[in-house]
Amino acid sequence: GVVHNVAGLTGWGPVLAGQFLIVIADEAHSLRGRSSARTKAVKSVCRKVPVVWALTGTPMPNYVRDLWALLDVISDGLHGNYYPWTKAYCDGTQGAYGYIDKGRSRVEELGRRMAMFALGRTKETVGLELPPMTREVYKVDVTVSAPTVHDGHRALDKGMVVGNALRATAFAKRSVVVQQALEAVENRQKVIVALYMREQCDFIAKALKAKTDHAVMCVHGDMSPDGRDAMAKTFRDLDGPAAFVCTIDA
């Protein structure tokens, strides 16, 4: 960035000397780790800066508590300490094995506080020039059979019949999914393959990597949140074709 010479600015020169006048933090949800080196470094840059903007499409990736570090950075500490804040807004309590802060509480109050400085916009209001969304349904003929009598009876178990049917059809569609994704990548497109099961995610990503030299990323619940963010950023920043294979939950 550039530190502007403001020595001659009447009244403010001495106060702002040697500082940034504005900080814009893009992808600001990556500051949710209150003890991370990244958050501490950004906070040191933002300290006493008059104007700080944080840009993000997902301010709370997982829990309400994810907001605290972000608010702490952009307000220069005005939201107070972590534990009183999470007791107020995350239903924070001391459990038998440590502090529990994954809940939410006094949501309307937090919303009112956020409304004082948070600016939200939808794609309609900012006028993004996006093409219309289209949906295509591919019908796939599959044959699902039970390899043994035991597996057949298990598949018909009323308590498991829906889950078993979904799993069986998911496996049967693998080759079609791989082929569709491969065609998109080979046509120099970026493609996202969203799945429900981790084993599907691993299988399809591995199959794509074996058939193309283009980038293939695989993201699911076995990865840390920071690892998922890094993989997503890499995918977004790539100029060329790539496949992003992920579980929907992750």
MARLO-163100 format. One line per field, with one value per residue (C-alpha): residue number from 1; residue in one letter; x, z, y. Coordinates in nm, 2 decimals, padded with zeros to 4 digits. Layout:
// residues N
seq NUM;...
type A;...
px X;...
pz Z;...
py Y;...
***
This chain:
// residues 250
seq 1;2;3;4;5;6;7;8;9;10;11;12;13;14;15;16;17;18;19;20;21;22;23;24;25;26;27;28;29;30;31;32;33;34;35;36;37;38;39;40;41;42;43;44;45;46;47;48;49;50;51;52;53;54;55;56;57;58;59;60;61;62;63;64;65;66;67;68;69;70;71;72;73;74;75;76;77;78;79;80;81;82;83;84;85;86;87;88;89;90;91;92;93;94;95;96;97;98;99;100;101;102;103;104;105;106;107;108;109;110;111;112;113;114;115;116;117;118;119;120;121;122;123;124;125;126;127;128;129;130;131;132;133;134;135;136;137;138;139;140;141;142;143;144;145;146;147;148;149;150;151;152;153;154;155;156;157;158;159;160;161;162;163;164;165;166;167;168;169;170;171;172;173;174;175;176;177;178;179;180;181;182;183;184;185;186;187;188;189;190;191;192;193;194;195;196;197;198;199;200;201;202;203;204;205;206;207;208;209;210;211;212;213;214;215;216;217;218;219;220;221;222;223;224;225;226;227;228;229;230;231;232;233;234;235;236;237;238;239;240;241;242;243;244;245;246;247;248;249;250
type G;V;V;H;N;V;A;G;L;T;G;W;G;P;V;L;A;G;Q;F;L;I;V;I;A;D;E;A;H;S;L;R;G;R;S;S;A;R;T;K;A;V;K;S;V;C;R;K;V;P;V;V;W;A;L;T;G;T;P;M;P;N;Y;V;R;D;L;W;A;L;L;D;V;I;S;D;G;L;H;G;N;Y;Y;P;W;T;K;A;Y;C;D;G;T;Q;G;A;Y;G;Y;I;D;K;G;R;S;R;V;E;E;L;G;R;R;M;A;M;F;A;L;G;R;T;K;E;T;V;G;L;E;L;P;P;M;T;R;E;V;Y;K;V;D;V;T;V;S;A;P;T;V;H;D;G;H;R;A;L;D;K;G;M;V;V;G;N;A;L;R;A;T;A;F;A;K;R;S;V;V;V;Q;Q;A;L;E;A;V;E;N;R;Q;K;V;I;V;A;L;Y;M;R;E;Q;C;D;F;I;A;K;A;L;K;A;K;T;D;H;A;V;M;C;V;H;G;D;M;S;P;D;G;R;D;A;M;A;K;T;F;R;D;L;D;G;P;A;A;F;V;C;T;I;D;A
px 00.00;00.09;00.13;00.04;00.22;-00.04;00.19;00.03;-00.33;-00.46;-00.55;-00.50;-00.14;00.04;-00.23;-00.22;00.15;00.30;-00.03;-00.26;-00.57;-00.79;-00.76;-00.97;-00.96;-01.09;-01.21;-01.23;-01.39;-01.04;-00.98;-01.21;-00.92;-00.87;-00.53;-00.40;-00.09;-00.29;-00.55;-00.28;-00.09;-00.40;-00.50;-00.16;-00.20;-00.55;-00.47;-00.58;-00.66;-00.96;-01.15;-01.15;-01.37;-01.40;-01.53;-01.68;-01.97;-01.96;-01.90;-01.99;-01.85;-01.95;-02.06;-02.16;-01.83;-01.65;-01.76;-01.57;-01.22;-01.34;-01.53;-01.23;-01.00;-01.23;-01.33;-00.99;-01.10;-01.43;-01.63;-01.46;-01.30;-01.38;-01.53;-01.79;-01.89;-01.94;-02.13;-02.37;-02.41;-02.29;-02.45;-02.10;-02.07;-01.80;-01.84;-01.68;-01.41;-01.36;-01.54;-01.84;-01.90;-02.07;-02.43;-02.61;-02.81;-02.95;-02.95;-03.18;-02.95;-02.65;-02.83;-02.91;-02.54;-02.42;-02.67;-02.49;-02.19;-02.26;-02.35;-02.52;-02.59;-02.75;-02.65;-02.97;-02.89;-02.53;-02.62;-02.38;-02.38;-02.44;-02.59;-02.92;-02.91;-03.00;-03.08;-03.03;-03.13;-02.95;-03.13;-02.90;-02.99;-02.84;-02.87;-02.84;-02.82;-02.72;-02.41;-02.54;-02.87;-02.76;-02.70;-03.04;-03.22;-03.02;-03.11;-03.48;-03.46;-03.72;-03.49;-03.22;-03.40;-03.38;-03.01;-02.91;-03.10;-02.93;-02.59;-02.64;-02.76;-02.47;-02.22;-02.40;-02.38;-02.00;-01.89;-02.14;-02.04;-01.68;-01.75;-01.95;-01.69;-01.41;-01.59;-01.63;-01.26;-01.14;-01.35;-01.15;-01.42;-01.42;-01.66;-01.78;-01.90;-02.11;-02.17;-02.31;-02.06;-01.69;-01.61;-01.78;-01.58;-01.25;-01.33;-01.45;-01.15;-00.91;-01.08;-01.06;-00.69;-00.61;-00.77;-00.67;-00.36;-00.57;-00.61;-00.85;-00.92;-01.10;-01.26;-01.46;-01.50;-01.16;-00.99;-00.95;-01.16;-00.84;-00.74;-01.08;-01.06;-00.71;-00.83;-01.13;-00.92;-00.68;-00.97;-01.12;-00.78;-00.70;-00.73;-00.75;-00.98;-01.01;-01.24;-01.35;-01.49;-01.65;-01.91;-02.21;-02.17;-01.80
pz 00.00;00.00;00.31;00.19;00.32;00.53;00.73;00.58;00.65;00.90;01.23;01.12;01.00;01.32;01.41;01.08;01.00;00.88;00.87;00.60;00.57;00.44;00.47;00.25;00.36;00.09;00.18;00.54;00.67;00.67;00.98;01.20;01.39;01.68;01.77;01.41;01.28;00.99;01.21;01.44;01.14;00.98;01.31;01.35;01.00;01.08;01.42;01.45;01.07;01.03;00.77;00.75;00.51;00.53;00.22;00.24;00.11;00.42;00.74;00.95;00.78;01.06;01.39;01.53;01.72;01.38;01.38;01.68;01.54;01.23;01.43;01.66;01.37;01.19;01.51;01.66;01.97;02.04;02.06;02.38;02.49;02.34;02.64;02.74;02.37;02.32;02.65;02.52;02.16;02.14;02.45;02.58;02.89;03.07;03.01;03.19;02.93;02.83;02.71;02.48;02.23;01.93;02.00;01.94;02.17;02.17;01.79;01.74;01.96;01.76;01.44;01.56;01.66;01.32;01.13;01.26;01.03;00.82;00.46;00.28;-00.09;-00.31;-00.66;-00.78;-00.61;-00.73;-01.09;-01.15;-01.52;-01.48;-01.75;-01.66;-01.46;-01.66;-01.53;-01.72;-01.59;-01.72;-01.69;-01.63;-01.67;-01.39;-01.28;-00.90;-00.77;-00.44;-00.47;-00.19;-00.04;00.29;00.11;-00.06;00.27;00.42;00.13;00.19;00.57;00.62;00.86;00.59;00.26;00.17;00.27;00.09;-00.23;-00.23;-00.18;-00.45;-00.71;-00.62;-00.69;-01.01;-01.14;-01.08;-01.44;-01.58;-01.33;-01.41;-01.78;-01.76;-01.54;-01.77;-02.08;-01.91;-01.81;-02.15;-02.30;-02.09;-01.84;-01.46;-01.31;-00.96;-00.86;-00.55;-00.37;-00.05;00.05;00.12;-00.05;-00.36;-00.35;-00.31;-00.59;-00.85;-00.78;-00.82;-01.14;-01.28;-01.19;-01.37;-01.69;-01.72;-01.66;-01.55;-01.19;-00.98;-00.62;-00.36;-00.05;00.22;00.60;00.66;00.58;00.82;00.75;00.66;00.42;00.25;00.22;00.07;-00.19;-00.28;-00.32;-00.55;-00.76;-00.79;-00.88;-01.15;-01.50;-01.68;-01.66;-01.33;-01.14;-00.78;-00.63;-00.29;-00.04;00.00;00.38;00.35
py 00.00;00.37;00.59;00.94;01.25;01.43;01.65;01.96;01.85;02.11;01.95;01.59;01.59;01.50;01.24;01.05;01.09;00.76;00.58;00.44;00.66;00.37;-00.01;-00.24;-00.60;-00.84;-01.19;-01.07;-01.39;-01.53;-01.32;-01.54;-01.69;-01.46;-01.60;-01.65;-01.48;-01.35;-01.18;-01.03;-00.89;-00.73;-00.58;-00.42;-00.26;-00.14;00.01;00.37;00.38;00.62;00.41;00.03;-00.17;-00.54;-00.72;-01.07;-01.28;-01.51;-01.31;-01.61;-01.92;-02.15;-01.99;-01.65;-01.65;-01.61;-01.25;-01.14;-01.13;-00.95;-00.69;-00.65;-00.57;-00.32;-00.14;-00.14;-00.33;-00.14;-00.46;-00.56;-00.88;-01.22;-01.39;-01.13;-01.09;-01.46;-01.49;-01.22;-01.34;-01.70;-01.84;-01.89;-02.11;-02.29;-02.67;-02.96;-02.98;-02.62;-02.31;-02.37;-02.09;-02.25;-02.13;-01.80;-01.57;-01.21;-01.23;-00.93;-00.71;-00.82;-00.74;-00.39;-00.33;-00.46;-00.24;00.07;-00.01;-00.32;-00.25;-00.55;-00.57;-00.83;-00.91;-00.75;-00.41;-00.40;-00.49;-00.77;-00.86;-01.23;-01.46;-01.61;-01.93;-02.24;-02.59;-02.91;-03.25;-03.55;-03.88;-04.17;-04.54;-04.74;-05.10;-05.15;-05.50;-05.67;-05.89;-06.12;-06.23;-06.07;-05.74;-05.77;-05.81;-05.53;-05.29;-05.36;-05.29;-05.02;-04.83;-04.80;-04.83;-04.46;-04.42;-04.73;-04.63;-04.29;-04.44;-04.71;-04.45;-04.22;-04.49;-04.58;-04.22;-04.19;-04.25;-04.00;-03.73;-03.78;-03.76;-03.44;-03.27;-03.38;-03.24;-02.90;-02.89;-03.00;-02.73;-02.48;-02.41;-02.41;-02.66;-02.72;-03.07;-03.07;-03.40;-03.54;-03.81;-03.78;-04.11;-03.99;-03.67;-03.85;-04.10;-03.84;-03.61;-03.90;-04.01;-03.66;-03.62;-03.94;-03.81;-03.45;-03.23;-02.94;-02.84;-03.06;-02.96;-03.18;-03.03;-03.21;-03.22;-03.39;-03.06;-02.77;-02.45;-02.26;-02.54;-02.52;-02.14;-02.17;-02.43;-02.21;-01.90;-02.10;-02.21;-01.86;-01.70;-01.95;-01.80;-02.14;-02.44;-02.63;-02.87;-02.80;-03.12;-03.07;-03.20;-02.97;-02.94;-02.85
***
